[in-house]
């Protein structure tokens, strides 16, 4: 029984619920303690031996998030190589041309985003093979942008959105962060939809004023572009239009794909929340108590009940618990049911397999 009690206290140490009542009125019950020895993964010490580090002048790239910097680097390399390659074979590309370098960048963007208007097309076998290579690498790069850069840009605006929604209320930083965490997928959808609407509006206005299309044709061209349909009967044919298209096509196509991704994420999150609500609201039966009794002592403690509910919600699996308990048993050298500094020192100093 002593071993069971110590295991129970170990499991309870993993939990850290926030207190909801004051100490004077709180009922006398077992508390869960915070593990104070766990390292902070994101902690970076700014001071060493009481002295602050010497400030350095930072470039623009140093201030950019590492994930976004990685995306920008890959995009610059892709566009640089693509522009050089398509410029060298510009005589083997037929269609409406404006400027050699500009057309090469434009053709690279249209290929990467799979828009494929058809206003510029490769006419020889080597150029067609080159376009095939760039369309596959371009799709992979778009996937990288979706997973890294777009997420970063949208998440940077989430707190501003929450502040805007609650601008008439006095909401502190803690409440804002909690609101962002709770409704993150929903706010991402709002942000990307607003950005997508703005891109559609800007693209339509530009095609009407610069490319001299009527309103219907301009909106039709915008829709066929951002969906990568690219019929080709309407496209950016002027020099200034292609300069605009280089940035606009890349931003709008990625934005639409990101919007559908966030909608799917929101749908999945809503289903998960509904499932969790069903798990928490249904009545507890005797079979539930038997399943939750991990140490088979005839009673269910708080830690056992929490673990059982988390398993029902799909947050953890029996395999996860087994792996953690296996590691615990390997570290518990003296088989006391608790871990001490000597246990960890002995376990980690022993060669593997002993």
Secondary structure, 3 states (H helix, E strand, C coil): CHHHHHHHHHHHCCCCCCCCCCCCCCCCCCCCCCCCCCCCCCCCCCEECCEECCCCCCCHHHHCCHHHHHHHHHHHHHHHHHHHHHHHCHHHEEECCCCHHHHHHHHHHHHHCCCCCCCEEECCHHHHHHHHHHHHHHHHHHHHHHHCHHHHHHHCCHHHHHHHHCCCCCCCHHHHHHHHHHCHHHHHHHHHHHHHHHHHHHHHHHHHHCCCCCHHHHHHHHHHHHCCCCCCCCCCCCHHHHHHHHHHHHHHHHHHHHHHHHHHHHHHHHHHHHHHHHHHHCCCCHHHHHHHCCCCCCCCCHHHHHHHHHHHHCCCCHHHHHHHHHHHHHHCCCCCCCCCHHHHHHHHHCCCCC
